[in-house]
Amino acid sequence: MTAPTLPASRPLPPLPRWEEPPADLPAAIRQIKTALRARIAASGRTVEEVFAVVERAIEAEVAEIAAAKGRGETIWPVIDYADIEAGTVTAGQVQALRRRGCLVVRGHFPRGQTLAWDRDIVGYTERNGFSDAYRGPGDDFFGSVGSTPEIYPIYWSAAQMRARQSDRMAQVQAFLNAQWKHHSDGVQWFDPGRDSLYPDRIRRRPPGTDSGGLGTHLDPGTLDLWMTGSYQRAFRHLFDGTPEAYDPWDAAHRTDGPQYPGTTMCSVFRTFQGWTALSDMDHDQGVLHTVPIPSAMAYLMLRPLLGDVPGDDMCGVTVNQVFPASERWHPLLLRALTGIPDVRAGDSVWWHCDMIHSVAPVTGQKGWGNVMYIPAAPWCPRNERYAATVRQAFATGSSPADFPAEHYERSWPDRFPEAGLNATGRRGLGF
């Protein structure tokens, strides 16, 4: 489809902006929705017409995914690490990755190495008395999406740092970053070959666990996606009445602006969220699911502007909670929810930062379900700013600024030392 040309005689009205959470949320929501509708109308289209363009495209994607499932096909693309390393990933594999927005990398790390890392993490926590010191979840993130998985607020173990700064991790991150449009209008929005080593936690789910899982949600932001200048520019085609021109792989303006502060925020720009498996996990054992349609973000951003949504409601999106995806407002999208295939220790799993995802419930889990959360967070102004806080946390063994101030590792003598950083690690932390 070709995007319509906006009439020169119809300048688009400016949008109100709140670079911090507004004091009166309901009033601000009503104001921004009115302004967004007026801006779309000034393009010569109605909100309903613009949404219909997006909805038709999403319906076709959902139908294609359903048909592929019916044929017994694996929805998640799978690429061998050896092909990424050798540069032999096929054009068809790249096309599948970009269409689905998610990926399993087989053999990202040698199986024996990751099983050893898993044992090392256990030793690290046991030597330092973590079980006795643990005070329970330090934030309401998992409560807000319906479950309390076994998330350990541990960041600075040798295993985690060696994985983050390894050549194999850097190779995969650079490959994933390169799928994004990272240079436009004379601006390099990020450096695809340099990651910011965003430190995150680990999950250890024991055999026999009953878990309610995590509900369907997104992580890229909350009301700031509609209300801040950077995101208004990032999603400009949706609000300018030209949804055909929207590109979920365009990084323009995503890498400079802040996200609203809160207990569920991520301060950095991640091209892909990801984790590395530390144990074998079968596809039916409480694993990650996504809606494998990167452009679904257009549906999510426009849906609150339709007439059936109350004036002060953004389909449940607010501050200090994750961005929800629900049967009430997004049933079409949730029909495409798809789980990962079986993974083995050493595989890694990745999904586009805008994608709806969840973790399925499980009863009496078979085997361990252990992962290290390591995303792709390329070097850019937004991530460079956060790296300054990461360096301080690393030096003191503190919890990083995006996470609850639990600081279990401050007194642990065997956390990963600065002397252990290689060139990738030092660049990633901004040393």
C-alpha positions in Angstrom: 0.0 0.0 0.0 1.2 3.5 -0.7 0.8 6.0 2.1 -1.5 9.0 1.2 0.1 12.4 0.7 -1.1 14.9 3.3 -2.6 18.0 1.8 -0.3 21.0 2.1 -3.3 23.1 3.0 -4.0 21.1 6.1 -1.2 21.6 8.6 -1.3 19.1 11.4 -2.0 20.5 14.8 0.7 20.1 17.5 0.2 17.6 20.3 0.4 18.3 24.0 3.3 16.7 25.7 4.1 15.6 29.3 7.7 14.7 29.7 6.9 13.5 33.3 3.7 11.7 34.4 0.9 14.3 34.6 -0.5 15.1 38.0 -4.1 14.6 36.8 -3.9 11.4 34.8 -7.6 11.3 33.7 -7.6 14.9 32.5 -4.3 14.4 30.6 -5.7 11.2 29.0 -8.8 13.1 27.8 -6.7 15.9 26.5 -4.2 13.8 24.6 -7.0 11.6 23.1 -8.8 14.7 21.9 -5.6 16.1 20.4 -4.7 12.8 18.7 -8.1 12.5 17.1 -7.9 16.1 15.8 -4.5 15.5 14.4 -5.6 12.4 12.5 -8.7 14.3 11.3 -6.5 17.1 9.9 -4.8 14.5 7.7 -8.1 14.0 5.9 -8.9 10.6 7.5 -10.9 9.6 10.5 -9.6 7.6 13.4 -11.8 4.8 12.3 -10.4 4.8 8.8 -6.8 4.8 10.0 -7.5 2.0 12.5 -9.3 -0.1 9.8 -6.1 0.0 7.7 -4.1 -1.4 10.6 -6.8 -3.9 11.6 -7.0 -5.4 8.1 -3.3 -5.9 8.1 -3.3 -7.5 11.5 -6.2 -9.8 10.6 -4.3 -11.1 7.7 -1.2 -11.8 9.9 -3.4 -13.6 12.5 -5.0 -15.7 9.9 -1.7 -16.7 8.4 -0.3 -17.7 11.8 -3.4 -19.8 12.5 -3.1 -21.5 9.1 0.6 -22.2 9.8 -0.2 -23.7 13.2 -2.9 -25.8 11.5 -0.2 -27.2 9.1 1.9 -28.1 12.1 4.6 -25.5 11.3 6.9 -23.9 13.9 5.9 -20.3 14.2 9.1 -19.1 15.9 12.0 -18.8 13.5 15.1 -20.9 14.5 18.6 -20.0 13.4 21.8 -21.8 14.4 24.5 -19.7 16.1 27.0 -21.2 13.7 25.3 -19.6 10.8 25.2 -16.2 12.5 28.9 -16.5 13.3 29.7 -17.6 9.7 27.5 -15.1 8.0 25.5 -17.8 6.3 22.0 -16.9 7.6 19.8 -17.1 4.5 17.6 -14.3 3.2 14.6 -16.5 3.9 15.6 -16.8 7.6 16.1 -13.1 7.9 12.7 -12.5 6.3 11.0 -14.8 8.8 12.8 -13.1 11.7 11.6 -9.7 10.6 8.1 -10.8 9.9 7.7 -12.7 13.2 9.8 -10.4 15.3 11.2 -13.3 17.4 13.9 -15.9 17.3 15.4 -18.9 18.9 19.2 -19.1 18.4 20.2 -22.8 18.6 23.6 -23.5 20.3 24.2 -19.9 21.1 26.5 -21.2 23.9 27.9 -24.7 24.3 25.6 -26.8 26.4 28.3 -27.8 28.8 29.3 -24.2 29.4 25.7 -23.1 30.2 25.1 -26.0 32.6 28.4 -25.1 34.3 27.1 -21.5 34.6 23.9 -22.7 36.1 25.9 -24.6 38.8 28.1 -21.6 39.3 25.1 -19.3 40.0 23.8 -21.8 42.6 27.2 -21.9 44.3 27.4 -18.1 44.2 24.1 -17.6 45.9 24.6 -20.4 48.4 28.1 -19.3 49.5 26.7 -15.8 50.2 23.6 -17.0 52.1 21.1 -15.6 49.6 18.3 -17.9 50.7 18.5 -16.7 54.3 18.8 -13.1 53.4 16.1 -13.0 50.7 13.2 -10.8 51.7 10.7 -11.7 49.0 9.8 -9.8 45.8 11.1 -6.2 45.9 8.6 -4.8 43.5 5.0 -5.3 42.2 5.9 -6.2 38.6 5.0 -9.8 38.8 2.1 -9.2 41.0 0.7 -6.7 38.5 0.6 -9.4 35.8 -0.8 -12.2 37.9 2.0 -14.4 39.2 5.2 -14.5 41.3 7.8 -16.6 39.4 11.2 -17.5 40.9 13.1 -14.4 40.0 16.4 -13.9 41.8 17.5 -10.2 42.1 21.1 -11.2 41.3 23.1 -9.2 38.7 26.9 -9.5 39.2 27.7 -13.2 39.2 30.7 -14.4 37.1 28.3 -16.5 35.0 26.1 -13.5 34.1 29.0 -11.2 33.3 30.8 -13.7 31.2 27.8 -14.3 29.1 27.1 -10.6 28.7 30.6 -9.7 27.5 31.2 -12.9 25.5 32.1 -12.7 21.8 29.2 -15.1 21.1 26.7 -12.8 22.8 28.1 -9.7 21.0 27.8 -11.5 17.6 24.1 -12.3 18.1 23.3 -8.9 19.5 24.9 -7.2 16.5 23.0 -9.5 14.1 19.7 -8.6 15.8 20.5 -4.9 16.0 21.2 -4.9 12.3 17.6 -5.8 11.6 16.6 -2.3 12.7 16.7 0.9 10.6 19.4 2.6 12.8 20.4 5.4 10.5 18.0 8.0 8.9 17.8 11.7 8.1 21.5 12.0 8.7 21.2 10.6 12.3 22.7 7.4 13.5 20.2 6.4 16.1 22.4 3.7 17.6 25.6 1.7 17.1 24.5 -1.8 16.1 27.9 -3.3 16.8 28.1 -2.1 20.4 25.8 -3.3 23.3 25.4 -1.5 26.6 25.4 -4.7 28.6 22.1 -4.0 30.3 22.2 -6.0 33.6 19.1 -8.0 34.4 18.1 -10.8 36.8 17.9 -14.6 36.6 15.0 -17.1 36.9 15.3 -20.4 38.6 12.1 -22.5 38.6 12.5 -25.9 40.3 11.0 -29.2 39.1 7.5 -29.7 40.4 6.7 -26.0 40.5 3.1 -24.8 40.1 3.2 -21.3 38.5 0.4 -19.1 37.4 2.7 -17.6 34.7 2.7 -14.0 33.6 -0.2 -12.3 31.9 -0.1 -10.8 28.4 1.8 -7.5 28.5 4.4 -5.3 26.9 7.5 -3.6 28.3 8.4 -0.6 26.0 6.6 2.1 28.1 3.2 3.2 29.4 1.4 6.5 28.9 4.7 8.0 27.8 4.2 6.2 24.4 1.4 8.7 23.7 2.4 11.7 25.8 6.2 12.4 25.3 7.8 14.1 22.4 10.2 11.4 21.5 7.6 8.7 21.2 5.1 11.0 19.5 7.8 11.4 16.8 8.6 7.6 16.8 4.9 6.8 16.2 4.3 9.8 14.0 2.8 7.9 11.1 0.0 6.5 13.2 -0.9 9.9 14.6 -0.4 11.7 11.2 -3.0 9.5 9.5 -0.4 7.5 7.4 -0.4 4.1 9.1 0.8 2.5 5.8 4.2 4.2 6.4 4.6 2.9 10.0 7.7 0.7 10.3 8.1 -1.2 13.6 11.8 -1.6 12.8 12.5 2.1 12.6 14.6 3.3 15.6 14.1 7.0 14.8 13.5 9.0 18.0 13.3 5.9 20.3 17.0 6.3 21.4 17.0 9.7 22.9 13.9 10.4 25.0 13.2 9.1 28.5 10.5 6.8 29.8 8.2 7.7 32.5 9.8 6.7 35.9 8.0 3.9 37.8 8.4 0.5 39.3 8.1 -1.3 36.0 10.2 0.8 33.7 13.2 0.1 31.5 15.4 3.1 31.1 17.2 1.8 28.0 16.2 1.2 24.4 16.2 -2.5 23.7 16.0 -3.7 20.1 15.2 -7.2 21.4 14.4 -8.6 24.8 16.0 -11.9 25.4 17.1 -14.7 27.7 19.6 -17.5 27.6 18.5 -20.9 28.7 20.5 -22.5 31.6 18.4 -25.7 31.5 16.4 -27.7 29.0 12.8 -26.6 28.7 10.0 -28.3 26.8 7.4 -26.1 25.0 4.6 -27.1 27.3 6.4 -26.4 30.6 5.3 -22.8 31.4 7.4 -21.1 28.7 7.4 -17.8 27.0 4.7 -16.9 24.5 4.5 -13.9 22.2 2.1 -12.4 19.6 4.6 -12.7 16.8 3.5 -9.6 14.9 5.8 -6.6 15.4 3.4 -4.2 13.7 0.7 -5.0 16.3 2.0 -2.0 18.2 0.1 0.1 15.7 -3.2 -1.6 16.7 -2.3 -1.1 20.4 -1.5 2.6 20.0 -4.7 3.4 18.0 -7.2 1.3 19.8 -7.8 3.7 22.7 -8.9 6.4 20.3 -12.0 4.5 19.1 -15.4 5.5 20.4 -16.1 2.5 22.6 -13.2 3.3 25.0 -14.1 5.6 27.9 -12.6 9.1 27.5 -10.2 8.8 30.4 -9.1 5.2 29.6 -6.2 4.1 27.4 -7.4 0.5 27.3 -6.0 -0.1 30.8 -2.6 1.5 30.2 -1.5 3.7 33.1 1.7 4.5 35.0 3.6 2.2 37.5 2.1 -0.9 35.9 3.0 -2.9 32.8 1.3 -2.2 29.5 -1.6 -4.7 29.5 -2.9 -6.6 26.5 -6.4 -8.0 27.3 -9.3 -9.9 25.8 -11.5 -6.9 26.5 -9.6 -4.6 24.1 -7.3 -6.7 22.0 -9.0 -10.1 21.4 -7.8 -10.2 17.7 -4.1 -9.9 18.8 -4.3 -12.5 21.5 -5.6 -15.1 19.0 -2.0 -15.2 17.6 -0.3 -15.9 21.0 2.3 -18.5 20.3 4.8 -20.3 22.5 8.5 -21.0 21.9 9.5 -24.5 20.7 11.5 -26.8 22.9 14.8 -25.2 23.9 18.0 -26.7 25.4 20.6 -25.3 27.7 22.7 -22.9 25.6 19.9 -21.8 23.3 18.8 -18.2 23.5 15.4 -16.7 22.9 14.7 -13.2 21.6 11.6 -11.0 20.9 11.1 -7.5 19.4 10.9 -4.9 22.2 7.3 -3.9 21.2 5.8 -7.4 21.2 3.1 -8.7 23.5 4.4 -11.5 25.5 3.4 -13.8 28.4 4.6 -16.8 30.3 2.2 -19.8 30.3 1.1 -21.3 33.6 2.4 -24.8 34.6 1.5 -27.4 37.1 4.1 -29.8 38.4 6.9 -28.6 36.1 9.1 -31.3 34.6 12.7 -30.3 35.0 14.3 -27.0 35.8 13.3 -23.7 34.1 16.4 -21.5 34.5 17.3 -18.5 32.4 19.6 -15.5 32.4 17.9 -12.3 31.1 20.2 -10.7 28.6 18.7 -8.3 26.0 20.1 -6.5 23.0 20.5 -2.9 24.1 22.7 -1.1 21.6 24.8 1.9 22.4 22.9 5.2 21.9 22.3 8.4 23.9 19.6 6.9 26.1 21.6 3.8 26.9 24.8 5.7 27.4 23.1 7.8 30.1 21.9 4.7 31.9 25.4 3.1 31.6 26.7 5.7 34.0 24.4 4.3 36.7 25.3 0.8 35.8 29.0 1.4 36.3 28.3 2.7 39.8 26.1 -0.3 40.6 28.8 -2.7 39.2 31.5 -1.1 41.3 29.5 -1.4 44.5 27.6 -4.6 43.9 24.3 -2.7 44.0 21.1 -3.4 42.3 20.9 -1.5 39.0 18.7 1.7 39.0 15.9 0.1 37.0 15.3 -2.5 39.6 14.3 -2.5 43.3 17.0 -1.3 45.7 17.7 -4.7 47.3 21.5 -4.6 47.0 22.1 -8.2 48.1 25.5 -8.5 46.4 27.1 -5.4 48.0 29.0 -7.5 50.6 29.6 -10.6 48.5 33.3 -10.9 48.0 33.2 -13.1 44.9 31.0 -11.0 42.7 32.5 -10.4 39.2 35.5 -7.9 39.5 36.4 -5.0 37.2 39.6 -6.7 36.5 37.6 -9.5 34.8 36.1 -7.2 32.2 37.3 -7.8 28.6 37.3 -5.1 25.9 33.6 -5.9 25.1 32.6 -5.5 28.7 34.5 -2.3 29.2 33.0 -0.8 26.1 29.5 -2.0 27.1 29.8 -0.3 30.5 31.2 2.8 29.0 34.6 2.6 30.7 
